[in-house]
Structures are given as C-alpha cells and as structure tokens.
Amino acid sequence: MDGRTAVGGYVLAGGKSLRMGRDKALLVLEGETLVERCLRKLSEVADEVAIAGGTEALARFGRVVPDAEPGCGPLGGIVAALAESRFEWNVFVPVDVPFVPVECLKELVAAAMDSGEAAMARVDGELQPLCAVYPKTMLPGLRRELDAGRGKVVLAVAAAGPVRVVDFADARWFRNVNTPEEFAAAQAEKVRLAAFAKRPGAKAP
C-alpha cells in the first residue's frame, strides 16, 4: 500500500462474552456489528485483515484464526495471529472497544515503523495492550509466556521485547463494551455525538 511497509490487521474476538450474555462481536452499533466495525477500521491501515479467535458465526465477516489454545485469553489470540501472519508488523484491536478511531491505529503503526519496536496505546496512565502493533519477532517470547501460563498481555509483551508507548488523550476511545449496560451507554453516546455534530460550526469529539 503506497510503497510503505505492509501490515497485517487482526480483530481480537475470542472472549466468551459471559457478562454480555451474547456474543459481543455480533452486537450492532450504527448499523454494523462490532466485528464489522473493527474490520472496517483496520482495513484502512492494514493490507490484510482477519479475526483472531471467536466463533464460527464470525466466519461470514472474514477469515477467522483460531486461538492458540482454547480459553487462554487474548494472549492466545495474539500468538495465533502472529504465528499465521505473513507480515512482520501486525496491528490489533479488541472487538469490544468500538470507539477507537482510525487515526489512533495509524499513529500506532507509525510509531512502530519509526522505532522498530512494538507500539502500545496508553490513556490516563493505563496501558491498552490489546490496541497495539506487535512484530512477528515477538512471537517466541509471547509463546513462551503463554506456554508457562503467564497470560497477562502487558507482562508477556514486556518479557518478549521492547515496546514504544503512545499516549492518547481521549479515554472514551478505549471504553469497553462488556455488559448490556455498557453497550446501552455506548449507543447513547453515539446518539449524543451525532446530535452535537449537527450543530452549526460544531466538531464532535
């Protein structure tokens, strides 16, 4: 794409959605499912996109890469994606964070390309390890942590190699949708922002 380094893109969708009571990836926000929403955004920064984890029901939206080990959390999805990716650099976004803008993903990719290191988002001092760019060179270290039962992504990444942290100011970009109440709040937020944007001279946050 445009002579730049090629990048793979993966939606992390392997969670069980227990608190939601149904598959979060299939929730509809602004006329599209959350998995479609994430795939669309990733397609603007990645040369190929796929879904890491998730059920067979997601196969109609794109290629699904099974988790490295069932029930091993998002680290298993990252390991599986890196193992099958044909790209050195790979950008990840979780399916239950629907407000991450394309500009955020572009900035993470640019940070990784500039530094030659993994790039991870941070907001209000809190790392966002599932919204990040990871190179295939991290695969051995991440797999080692997964095999040892150390599934916390932040710690596994730190053990696997250097990471460039990219700070963002708007915490709403990284708001999770894990429960029916959180999804209802997300729907209300989109209605509020849409109404705000229609005001003369207004710029939606």
N, C-alpha and C positions, 0 to 999 in steps of 0.2 A: 504494500500500500504506500504509494507516493515515495518509493525509494527508501523508506525507513526500515528499521529492524522489524521483522514480522513478530506478532504477538498472538498467543492463544488466550481465549477468554472462557471462564467457567462460572456458572451459577451454582453455588453450594446449596443443595436442596435435599440433603439426606436426613434431616431431622424427622422425628416421629410425630411432631405436632400434637403432643399429648395435651398441652394446655389449651390449644385452639379447639381440639375436638374434631378436626378435619384437616386435610392436607393444606397447609398454608400456601403452598405453591399454586394451588388452584383457586385461591380467593381472587375476586375480581375487583379491581380498583381502576376507575376511569375507563371502563370498557375493555380492559385486558387483564388476564391473570397475572399474578405476581411473577411467575416464571417467565411469561412473555415479556413483561415489563423489563426484567433484568436482562434477558437475552437481547432485547432491542437496544438497550443502552450499551451493553458490551460490544455489540456488532459495530458500534461507532468508533471503537478503539482497538478492536481485535480483528485479526484476519480470519479466524475461525472461532466459533463459539459452541459450547456444549454444556450439558447439565451434569454436575458431579453429584452422584447419589440420587435419591428419590425413587419413586415407584414406577412401575411400568406405565402407569397412566400419563406420565410426563413425556413418554417417547413420541407422542404426536406433536410435541412442540420442538423437539430437537434430539440430537444424539445424547443418550444417557450413558455415563460412565459409572459403573457400579462402585460402591465404596470398597476400599482395600480390604476391610474387614467389617462385616455387619455389626452395627451397634457401637462402633468405635468413635463416633462423634465426627465433627468437621475435619479433624486432622486426617481421618481416614479418607475423606473426600479429596483433600488437597494432595495426599500421597498418591491416590489412584489417578488423579488428573495429571500430575506431573509425570507419572510413570508412563502414561499413554500419549502424552502430548508430543507433537513433533517440533514444538517451538522451544527455544531456550527460555524465553520470558513468557510468563502467564499471569494474567490479571484475574482476580477472584472477587466476587461479590455475593453476599448471602441473600437468599431469596426472600427472607423476612425483613429486609431493610429497603423498602420501596422508594425512599426519597433521595437516595444517593444520586447526585446529578452526573451527567456525562463528564462535565468539566473536572469533577473530583477524580474520576477514573483516568482522565487524560493527564492530570497532574501527577498521579501516582506512577503512571507509565513513564512520564518524562523524568521523574526523579530516579527511577530505576535505571533508565538508559544513561542518564548523566553520571550517576555514581558507580554503576556496575554492580550495585548491591540490591537486595530485596528492598521494597518500599512498602511501608505500612502506615495507614491513616491513624491520626490521633486527634481527639477533640476533648476539650476541657480536661486535659491531662490523662485521658483514658485511651489506651491503645485499642485499635479496631483491627485485630489480626485477620479477620475474615474479609476485610476490604483492603486488599493488598496486591502487590505484584511479587511473585516468587519465581526464581530461576530453577531450571532443572538441576543445577549443581547442588541445590539444597536437598534433593531427593534422598541421598543416602543418609544424611543426618536426620531428616524428618522420619524416614522409615525406621531408623534405629530407635528413635524416641517412641514411635508407635508400637513397635515390637516389644519395647520394655514396659509398656503400659502407662507411659507418661503422655497422656492425651491432651494436656492443656496446650493450646496452639501457641500462645505467646512464649511459653517456656521452651517448647520444641523448636520454634523458629530461632530463638536466641541461641540455642545449643547447636543449630545447624549452620549458622553463618552470620555475617554482618547484615544489619538492617538499617536502612535510611528511614527515619520517622518524618512524616509530612503532617504538619498541623493544619487543621481546618477550624473555622470559627463557628460554624452553624451546627449545633448539636442535633437539630431536627433532621439533618441529612442522614444521621445514623440511628434514628429511632427504630426500635424493633417492633414487629407486629407478631406477638406470641400468644395473645389471648383475644377472645371476641371483643373485649372492652378496648384493647389497644387498636384493633382493626377498626372499630367504630370511631375511635378518636382520629385515626388516620383518614378515614373517609370525611369526617367533619373538617379536618384541617385542609384537605384539598378543596372542599367547597368554599371555605373561608378565603383561601388564597386566590381562588378563581374569581370570587366576588371583588376582592381587593384589586386584582389586576385590571378589572374593567373600569376602575375609576380613572378619570382624565389625568394623565401625567403620572399615574402610579406605576411603581415597579414592584412586582411581587418578590418577596424574599426567597 
